[in-house]
Amino acid sequence: MTSLKGLKDDFLKQGKDKIKPWYLEGHTHPDLALRAENHTVHHRAQAVSYLRMKGIQPPGYSKHNTL
């Protein structure tokens, strides 16, 4: 799978009965996918802030946003 666009509910429901570590109990598979994305966004924001503090222009998020 190359992106989140291809994720379907049936795929996310696979393994729902697997035993999860204690820190993941109570989280659904879609919730875990969103948490992973949020974690990535958090680290990107940290990197962007660091680059800006150093006077470096970070890359844009898309071809339409270059600032």
C-alpha positions as CSV (number, residue, x, y, z in Angstrom):
1,M,0.0,0.0,0.0
2,T,1.5,3.3,-1.0
3,S,-0.9,5.8,0.6
4,L,-3.7,6.3,3.0
5,K,-6.1,6.8,0.0
6,G,-6.0,3.1,-0.7
7,L,-7.1,2.1,2.8
8,K,-10.6,0.6,3.0
9,D,-12.6,-0.2,6.1
10,D,-12.4,-3.9,5.4
11,F,-8.6,-3.8,5.4
12,L,-8.6,-1.7,8.6
13,K,-10.9,-4.3,10.3
14,Q,-8.5,-7.1,9.6
15,G,-6.7,-8.2,12.7
16,K,-9.2,-6.4,15.0
17,D,-9.1,-9.3,17.4
18,K,-5.3,-9.3,17.6
19,I,-4.0,-8.7,21.0
20,K,-2.6,-5.2,21.1
21,P,0.0,-3.8,23.5
22,W,-1.5,-2.1,26.6
23,Y,-0.9,1.4,25.2
24,L,-3.0,0.7,22.1
25,E,-5.9,-1.0,23.8
26,G,-9.2,0.8,23.0
27,H,-7.9,2.3,19.8
28,T,-9.6,1.4,16.5
29,H,-7.5,0.8,13.4
30,P,-8.6,4.0,11.7
31,D,-7.8,5.8,14.9
32,L,-4.3,4.4,14.8
33,A,-3.8,5.4,11.2
34,L,-4.9,9.0,12.0
35,R,-2.6,9.1,15.1
36,A,0.3,8.0,12.9
37,E,-0.4,10.8,10.5
38,N,-0.7,13.3,13.3
39,H,2.6,12.1,14.7
40,T,4.3,12.6,11.3
41,V,2.8,16.1,11.0
42,H,4.0,17.0,14.5
43,H,7.6,16.1,13.6
44,R,7.4,17.9,10.3
45,A,6.3,21.0,12.1
46,Q,9.2,20.7,14.5
47,A,11.6,20.4,11.6
48,V,10.0,23.4,9.8
49,S,10.3,25.5,13.0
50,Y,14.0,24.5,13.4
51,L,14.8,25.4,9.8
52,R,13.1,28.8,10.1
53,M,15.0,29.6,13.3
54,K,18.2,28.9,11.4
55,G,17.2,31.2,8.5
56,I,16.5,28.3,6.1
57,Q,13.4,28.3,3.9
58,P,11.7,24.9,4.3
59,P,10.2,23.2,1.3
60,G,6.5,23.9,0.7
61,Y,3.8,21.4,1.5
62,S,2.6,21.3,-2.1
63,K,3.3,22.9,-5.5
64,H,0.8,25.6,-4.6
65,N,2.3,26.5,-1.3
66,T,5.9,27.5,-1.5
67,L,6.2,29.7,1.5
